Amino acid sequence: MDLNDLNAIAPPEPPTEAPAFVHISVLSRELIAGLAISPGGHYLDATVGGGGHSRSILEASPDVRITAIDRDEQAIAAASASLADYTAKIEFWQGNFADYEPQERKFDGIIADLGVSSAQFDIAERGFSFRHEASLDMRMDRRQPLTAAEIINRWEEAQLADIFFKYGEERLSRRIARRIVEKRPFKTTTDLAYAIAGCVPRQYRYGKIHPATRVFQALRIAVNQELTSLEKFLNKAPNWLKPGSKIAIISFHSLEDRLVKHGLRESEILRVLTKKPILPQEDEMENNPRSRSAKLRIAERIAES
């Protein structure tokens, strides 16, 4: 039995109570327009989240089917409940999109909405946000052993400084890593955020963003190996497309967008359709402020020679 067999799951029974996983999909209008959904098409949603983008695809054209992937079991449950009316048209698979291997199938389109979801930020127990006191977890897939607590409390100072600088683009990475090593162990998100804020200059402490923001981003990326997984996905996913079909990827920070930009451009079997990324329109940014940093890039699988 291969990894796909282990992770392929039938849609779970809708919970008796609505799941606490609520995520507002971004750039949906632009995504659907760019994909040009075809009747009877089979689409891969590589990061289903709460199911918003999958719903838009299913509603865009008749007889559409979806294969939906997510690392987060809460996302799978939420999407299953949200898309209960489409049970016969959607197949779920829990796991890292970089590990997925289609069984000799070609998709009419692939989408991926990268990074952490609104729900993961908002559910305190997940430990993604310092706005809530919670254990230092940050795992998208809670079956994996590595947590943010393991990194913060056990990794060497130089390793911490390296990930803070590389994944968080934190210019005070060495100072922050030194303070963390001095003050650890840490148990909660708020304790860690307080220690970080206490070791930076005053003007940095009261800047536009909380001084722990970049460190928390770096920790999340390291825990979930997000950039490594994205590189692997970008290398594999174009081969899953039918000729003429499109791949559309939404990123939320410069590290992701850089990988997507170069990954699509350097593929020998893709033609980039977006010279510049597509950004949210004013009305979407007003209704969903978290969409402000979103960037959409689209490429098309070229015809086989």
C-alpha positions in Angstrom: 0.0 0.0 0.0 1.5 3.3 -1.1 1.4 6.7 0.6 -1.6 7.8 -1.4 -3.6 4.7 -0.3 -2.7 5.4 3.3 -3.7 9.1 3.1 -6.7 8.9 0.8 -9.8 9.2 2.9 -13.5 9.2 2.2 -15.2 12.4 3.2 -15.7 12.2 6.9 -19.2 12.3 8.4 -20.2 16.0 8.9 -19.8 16.8 12.6 -22.8 17.4 14.7 -21.5 20.9 15.4 -20.0 23.2 12.8 -16.2 22.9 12.8 -14.3 25.8 14.3 -12.3 26.1 11.1 -13.4 29.2 9.2 -11.3 30.5 6.3 -12.1 33.2 3.8 -10.6 32.3 0.4 -8.8 35.1 -1.4 -8.6 36.1 -5.1 -11.5 33.7 -5.9 -12.8 35.7 -8.9 -9.4 36.1 -10.4 -8.6 32.4 -9.8 -11.7 31.1 -11.5 -11.3 33.4 -14.4 -7.6 32.4 -14.9 -8.3 28.7 -14.7 -11.1 28.8 -17.3 -13.1 26.0 -15.7 -14.3 23.4 -18.3 -17.4 21.2 -18.0 -16.6 17.8 -16.8 -13.1 18.8 -15.7 -11.1 17.3 -12.9 -9.3 19.8 -10.7 -6.7 19.5 -7.9 -7.1 21.8 -4.9 -3.7 21.2 -3.3 -4.6 23.3 -0.2 -8.3 22.9 0.4 -8.5 24.8 3.7 -12.2 25.5 4.4 -13.2 24.5 0.9 -13.9 28.0 -0.5 -11.9 27.7 -3.7 -13.1 24.2 -4.3 -16.7 25.4 -4.0 -16.0 28.2 -6.6 -14.6 25.6 -9.0 -17.6 23.2 -8.5 -20.0 26.1 -9.1 -18.3 27.5 -12.1 -19.2 24.7 -14.6 -21.3 21.5 -14.6 -20.0 18.0 -13.8 -16.7 19.2 -12.4 -14.8 17.0 -10.0 -12.3 17.9 -7.3 -9.4 16.1 -5.6 -8.8 18.1 -2.4 -5.6 17.9 -0.4 -4.7 19.4 3.0 -2.2 18.6 5.8 -4.7 19.7 8.5 -7.3 17.3 9.6 -9.5 20.2 10.8 -9.4 21.7 7.3 -10.4 18.4 5.8 -13.3 18.1 8.3 -14.4 21.7 7.6 -14.2 21.3 3.9 -16.2 18.1 4.0 -18.9 19.8 6.0 -19.0 22.8 3.8 -19.1 20.8 0.6 -21.5 18.1 1.8 -23.7 18.8 -1.2 -20.9 17.8 -3.5 -19.8 14.5 -1.8 -20.0 12.5 -5.0 -17.8 15.0 -6.9 -15.0 15.4 -4.4 -12.2 13.1 -3.1 -10.2 14.1 0.0 -6.5 13.2 0.7 -4.8 14.3 3.9 -1.1 15.0 3.6 1.6 17.3 2.3 1.0 18.3 -1.3 4.6 17.6 -2.0 4.1 13.9 -1.2 1.1 13.5 -3.3 1.3 11.2 -6.4 -1.6 11.0 -8.8 -2.4 7.5 -10.1 -1.9 8.0 -13.8 -4.3 10.9 -13.9 -4.0 14.3 -15.6 -5.8 17.3 -14.2 -7.6 20.1 -16.0 -6.3 22.6 -13.5 -4.3 22.8 -10.2 -4.6 25.4 -7.5 -2.6 26.0 -4.3 -3.3 28.7 -1.7 -0.1 28.8 0.3 0.9 29.5 3.9 -1.2 29.5 7.0 -5.0 29.9 6.9 -7.1 32.4 8.9 -8.5 29.5 10.9 -5.1 28.3 12.0 -4.3 31.8 13.2 -7.6 32.2 15.0 -7.9 28.8 16.7 -5.8 29.5 19.8 -4.8 25.9 20.6 -2.9 25.6 17.3 -0.2 27.9 18.6 0.3 29.9 15.4 -0.4 33.3 16.8 1.0 35.2 19.8 -2.4 37.0 20.1 -3.6 34.0 22.0 -1.9 32.2 24.9 -1.3 28.6 23.8 1.3 25.9 23.6 4.1 26.3 21.1 2.8 24.0 18.5 2.4 25.4 14.9 2.0 22.0 13.2 -0.3 22.0 10.2 -0.3 18.2 10.3 -0.6 17.3 14.0 0.6 13.7 13.2 4.2 14.9 12.8 6.4 15.0 15.9 8.3 18.3 15.4 6.7 21.3 17.1 7.7 24.9 17.6 8.4 24.1 21.3 11.0 21.5 20.1 12.8 24.1 18.0 12.7 26.9 20.5 13.8 24.9 23.5 16.2 22.4 21.9 17.9 23.9 18.8 21.3 25.6 19.1 21.5 29.4 19.2 23.1 29.5 15.7 20.4 27.3 14.2 17.7 29.6 15.7 19.4 32.7 14.4 19.7 31.1 11.0 16.0 30.3 10.6 14.9 33.7 12.0 17.0 35.4 9.3 16.4 33.0 6.5 12.6 32.4 6.9 11.6 35.5 8.8 14.0 38.0 7.2 14.6 39.2 10.8 17.6 41.5 10.9 17.9 41.1 14.7 18.0 37.4 14.5 21.2 36.9 16.5 20.1 39.1 19.3 16.7 37.4 19.5 18.2 33.9 19.4 20.6 34.7 22.2 17.8 36.0 24.4 15.7 32.9 23.7 18.6 30.6 24.7 19.1 32.6 27.9 15.5 32.5 28.9 14.3 29.1 27.8 12.5 26.8 28.3 9.3 28.4 26.9 5.9 26.8 27.1 3.5 29.3 25.6 3.3 31.6 22.6 2.8 34.7 24.7 5.8 34.0 26.9 8.0 33.7 23.8 6.5 36.9 22.2 7.1 38.8 25.5 10.8 37.7 25.6 11.3 38.7 22.0 9.7 42.1 22.6 11.9 42.7 25.7 15.2 42.3 23.9 14.7 44.6 20.9 15.3 48.4 20.7 12.4 50.6 21.8 11.8 51.9 18.2 11.7 48.4 17.0 9.3 47.3 19.7 6.7 50.0 18.8 7.0 49.7 15.0 4.3 48.8 12.4 4.4 45.1 13.3 4.9 43.3 16.6 8.6 42.4 17.0 7.7 38.7 17.3 5.9 38.6 13.9 8.9 37.6 11.8 10.2 35.1 14.4 6.7 33.4 14.5 6.6 33.3 10.7 10.1 31.7 10.6 9.1 29.1 13.3 6.0 28.1 11.4 7.9 27.7 8.1 10.6 25.6 9.8 8.1 23.4 11.7 6.1 22.6 8.5 9.1 22.7 6.1 6.9 24.9 4.0 9.5 26.2 1.5 11.1 22.8 0.9 7.6 21.3 0.3 6.8 24.2 -2.1 9.9 23.6 -4.1 9.1 19.9 -4.4 5.5 20.6 -5.4 6.5 23.2 -8.0 8.8 20.6 -9.5 6.2 17.8 -9.7 2.8 19.5 -10.2 3.3 20.7 -13.8 3.6 17.0 -14.8 0.1 16.3 -13.5 -1.6 18.8 -15.9 -3.2 18.0 -19.3 -1.7 20.1 -22.1 -3.4 23.5 -22.2 -4.5 23.2 -18.6 -3.4 25.8 -16.0 -1.8 25.9 -12.5 -2.6 28.9 -10.3 -0.8 29.6 -7.0 -1.5 32.2 -4.4 1.3 33.3 -2.1 1.4 35.6 0.9 5.0 36.6 1.5 8.1 37.3 -0.6 9.8 34.0 0.2 6.9 32.0 -1.2 6.3 34.3 -4.1 9.9 34.2 -5.2 9.9 30.4 -5.3 6.6 30.4 -7.2 7.8 33.0 -9.7 11.0 31.2 -10.5 9.5 27.7 -10.3 6.8 28.5 -12.9 9.2 30.5 -15.1 12.0 27.8 -15.1 9.7 24.9 -15.9 10.3 23.5 -19.3 6.7 22.5 -19.8 4.9 25.7 -18.6 4.2 29.0 -20.2 3.7 31.8 -17.6 0.5 33.8 -18.2 1.1 36.4 -15.5 4.1 38.6 -16.1 3.3 40.4 -12.8 1.3 38.8 -10.0 -2.5 39.4 -9.8 -3.4 41.4 -6.7 -6.7 41.7 -4.8 -9.1 44.4 -5.8 -10.0 47.2 -3.4 -13.4 45.8 -2.4 -11.8 42.5 -1.4 -9.1 44.2 0.7 -11.8 46.2 2.4 -13.9 43.1 3.2 -10.9 40.9 4.1 -7.8 42.8 5.2 -5.8 39.6 5.4 -6.0 39.4 1.6 -3.8 42.5 1.2 -0.6 40.5 0.9 -2.0 37.9 -1.5 -0.4 37.4 -5.0 -1.7 35.1 -7.7 0.5 33.7 -10.5 -0.8 31.5 -13.3 1.0 29.3 -15.9 -0.3 26.9 -18.6 1.0 23.5 -19.5 2.3 23.6 -23.1 1.3 21.1 -25.7 3.3 17.9 -25.9 5.6 17.7 -28.9 
